[in-house]
């Protein structure tokens, strides 16, 4: 059983013609339950910031643009992942067995990645070095 996990949340998108990643947070979780809790909290945190309450949230002029009706509902996708018992069980099983967990929600401009991996597995990969090829 893996006991410590590195968790990361990153937003990816194009800025100035370059594809860039913006770290939104990292956490070194001392247990599997805390790793999953942190990922769920970060999913909530992103969803709440993307779902603006017009009239109660101050938004800079020009910050909002119309979205097509069929645009992905990133806040809804994040909340669905957070609230899915099956998804959480699957993530727990993967982490417990040493596999990386990665959830991505994206729309036309941005990709939000929630990621967790066993610290033991990170160390093993570093010790083995890059794959021969």
Secondary structure as GFF3:
##gff-version 3
##sequence-region A 1 133
A	DSSP	beta_strand	5	15	.	.	.	ID=ss1
A	DSSP	beta_strand	18	29	.	.	.	ID=ss2
A	DSSP	alpha_helix	32	50	.	.	.	ID=ss3
A	DSSP	alpha_helix	74	83	.	.	.	ID=ss4
A	DSSP	alpha_helix	85	96	.	.	.	ID=ss5
A	DSSP	beta_strand	101	106	.	.	.	ID=ss6
A	DSSP	beta_strand	110	118	.	.	.	ID=ss7
A	DSSP	alpha_helix	119	128	.	.	.	ID=ss8
###
